[in-house]
Amino acid sequence: MGVLFKTADTVISSINEFLDAIDQGALVFKQGVNNYLNKETKEFSDNIETILKLESHADKIRKQIENDLYIYSLLPQFRGDVMVLLEKLDDIIDTAKEIILQFDVEGPNIPIELNNDFSKLTDASVLSVESLIPAVRAYFNDVNAVKDRLHRVYYYEKESDKLADNIKRRLFKELENLKLSEKIHLRYFALHVENLSDVAQEVADLLSIMAIKRSL
């Protein structure tokens, strides 16, 4: 029995490490977009390298957690839900990585007039992820606190929608010097950045249901 409790503590520690990696990934994502906007090439390259390492680290931890949950029969009643939660959380850092790589590969030419708009959108999208992390930790420590922490995720997801829409309006109604192909290209990058908050919302929806099931 002592071994089981020790293993349970180890798994919780691993879950916290996993969440730390996702949280750090979101911060590096924000730095990466801002460094791209400011044409800080060296710093942007460093951000890519860091987020690749964080994504790989998070993936390894997730697999180890899943393995331990099965081997030691931890949380048997909720194990399926926890496994899905871990996979959805992993999607967050995967999405952040893919967006940064798209910036690197496609090299969108973002007019300086839109720098502040893209920076605000990035901040809001990342804040949705940052708001999600405490809610996930609460699921394992104090499930009754989950609901109170989730409302910020939804708030910042809606803010991301508004800010992305604002960029699209400016692109097609104000910036007449851009070609249509450039406007469409930048529109997709606004959608890419906004998508990070959509993924966070999906996790929040799942977590809300999981918290209700545990409370019954």
VOGU-3710 file (C-alpha; in Angstrom, 3 decimals, decimal comma):
1> mgvlfktadt> 0,000/0,000/0,000  2,874/2,338/0,816  4,315/1,795/-2,660  0,956/2,649/-4,209  0,700/5,937/-2,325  4,296/6,768/-3,212  3,546/6,068/-6,868  0,416/8,223/-6,726  2,514/11,107/-5,389  5,015/10,536/-8,179
11> vissinefld> 2,271/10,644/-10,810  0,867/13,898/-9,386  4,388/15,320/-9,473  4,707/14,226/-13,107  1,352/15,804/-13,945  2,545/19,087/-12,432  5,764/18,844/-14,461  3,693/18,185/-17,578  1,542/21,243/-16,879  4,649/23,338/-16,244
21> aidqgalvfk> 5,960/22,377/-19,690  2,692/23,430/-21,338  2,630/26,695/-19,394  6,236/27,432/-20,377  5,431/26,507/-23,966  2,667/29,114/-24,044  5,057/31,766/-22,710  7,717/30,860/-25,281  5,024/30,994/-27,969  4,176/34,547/-26,917
31> qgvnnylnke> 7,836/35,547/-26,939  8,264/33,914/-30,327  5,430/35,801/-31,997  6,565/39,106/-30,499  10,164/38,463/-31,530  8,949/37,700/-35,049  6,944/40,929/-35,115  9,970/42,884/-33,913  12,251/41,113/-36,421  14,427/39,721/-33,618
41> tkefsdniet> 15,696/36,852/-35,768  18,154/35,314/-33,307  15,690/35,411/-30,415  12,942/33,977/-32,635  15,204/31,061/-33,611  15,923/30,455/-29,928  12,170/30,400/-29,257  11,690/27,722/-31,917  14,427/25,579/-30,420  13,001/25,981/-26,916
51> ilkleshadk> 9,420/25,167/-27,836  10,544/22,066/-29,750  12,343/20,834/-26,633  9,358/21,632/-24,397  6,965/19,835/-26,740  9,181/16,751/-26,804  9,588/16,861/-23,008  5,831/17,194/-22,465  5,156/14,277/-24,795  7,559/12,014/-22,887
61> irkqiendly> 6,051/12,945/-19,529  2,520/12,335/-20,818  3,431/8,840/-22,005  5,066/8,061/-18,658  1,987/9,263/-16,758  -0,296/7,138/-18,929  1,967/4,137/-18,383  1,956/4,597/-14,589  -1,827/5,014/-14,484  -2,212/1,598/-16,101
71> iysllpqfrg> 0,564/-0,273/-14,305  -0,469/0,850/-10,818  -4,231/1,027/-11,504  -4,394/4,623/-10,298  -7,667/6,562/-10,637  -9,356/3,498/-12,223  -12,791/5,133/-12,186  -11,602/8,265/-13,988  -8,518/6,975/-15,805  -10,103/7,151/-19,262
81> dvmvllekld> -11,076/10,785/-18,718  -7,620/11,667/-17,402  -5,974/10,054/-20,431  -8,134/12,107/-22,797  -7,409/15,237/-20,750  -3,656/14,663/-21,026  -3,917/14,186/-24,793  -5,966/17,369/-25,187  -3,488/19,297/-23,049  -0,687/17,958/-25,235
91> diidtakeii> -2,565/19,396/-28,229  -2,008/22,874/-26,759  1,775/22,764/-26,909  1,610/20,915/-30,249  -0,526/23,750/-31,624  1,806/26,419/-30,256  4,775/24,642/-31,834  3,047/24,298/-35,213  2,064/27,976/-35,302  5,598/29,118/-34,522
101> lqfdvegpni> 6,940/26,806/-37,236  4,414/28,248/-39,694  5,730/31,732/-38,948  9,233/30,441/-39,617  8,433/28,534/-42,822  5,952/30,909/-44,465  7,471/34,165/-43,217  4,307/36,310/-43,356  5,011/39,970/-44,114  3,113/41,644/-41,279
111> pielnndfsk> 2,805/45,436/-41,734  4,030/47,431/-38,763  0,517/48,878/-38,447  -0,682/45,419/-37,403  2,127/44,610/-34,964  0,160/45,794/-31,946  -2,964/43,960/-33,110  -1,115/40,670/-33,505  0,646/41,179/-30,174  -2,677/41,745/-28,378
121> ltdasvlsve> -4,188/38,699/-30,058  -1,216/36,601/-28,988  -1,486/37,861/-25,396  -5,193/36,995/-25,190  -4,717/33,561/-26,735  -1,860/32,744/-24,350  -3,833/34,032/-21,360  -6,543/31,484/-22,150  -3,900/28,761/-21,773  -2,400/30,315/-18,645
131> slipavrayf> -5,878/30,484/-17,099  -6,492/26,825/-17,895  -3,452/25,470/-16,036  -4,673/26,313/-12,477  -8,047/24,763/-13,306  -6,371/21,505/-14,354  -4,255/21,465/-11,183  -7,439/22,016/-9,169  -8,991/18,901/-10,714  -6,359/16,775/-8,976
141> ndvnavkdrl> -6,168/18,802/-5,744  -9,550/20,465/-5,133  -12,122/19,503/-7,741  -14,704/21,922/-6,331  -12,442/24,830/-7,346  -12,336/23,872/-11,033  -15,459/25,780/-12,084  -14,306/29,037/-10,480  -11,053/28,918/-12,431  -12,481/28,070/-15,840
151> hrvyyyekes> -14,396/31,292/-16,475  -11,145/33,122/-17,308  -10,405/30,615/-20,075  -13,718/31,390/-21,749  -13,247/35,127/-21,266  -9,873/35,182/-23,011  -11,088/32,848/-25,761  -13,846/35,346/-26,575  -11,312/38,189/-26,450  -9,153/36,280/-28,922
161> dkladnikrr> -12,131/35,953/-31,262  -12,770/39,700/-31,100  -9,125/40,616/-31,664  -8,797/38,212/-34,607  -11,955/39,663/-36,160  -10,521/43,158/-35,708  -7,377/42,162/-37,593  -9,474/40,728/-40,431  -11,546/43,916/-40,650  -8,450/46,084/-40,773
171> lfkelenlkl> -6,907/43,868/-43,431  -9,862/44,031/-45,798  -11,219/47,516/-45,027  -8,259/49,689/-44,095  -4,962/48,415/-45,491  -5,526/49,173/-49,154  -1,811/48,980/-50,008  -1,774/45,213/-49,489  -2,490/42,734/-52,273  -5,484/40,426/-51,827
181> sekihlryfa> -3,132/37,447/-51,569  -1,245/39,191/-48,733  -4,484/39,956/-46,914  -5,624/36,347/-47,175  -2,222/35,134/-45,970  -2,303/37,399/-42,917  -5,929/36,487/-42,233  -4,906/32,861/-41,881  -2,138/33,777/-39,457  -4,646/35,669/-37,311
191> lhvenlsdva> -6,753/32,492/-37,319  -3,705/30,379/-36,448  -2,871/32,476/-33,392  -6,524/32,579/-32,347  -6,681/28,785/-32,652  -4,489/28,367/-29,570  -7,310/29,788/-27,438  -9,810/27,499/-29,204  -7,766/24,468/-28,182  -7,644/25,777/-24,597
201> qevadllsim> -11,436/26,157/-24,664  -11,840/22,562/-25,821  -9,801/21,406/-22,828  -11,871/23,654/-20,544  -15,095/22,086/-21,858  -13,743/18,613/-21,173  -12,441/19,577/-17,744  -15,802/21,057/-16,767  -17,552/17,757/-17,538  -14,859/15,771/-15,734
211> aikrsl> -15,208/17,943/-12,622  -18,973/17,386/-12,559  -18,521/13,611/-12,868  -16,042/13,577/-9,984  -18,383/15,645/-7,825  -21,308/13,255/-8,205
//
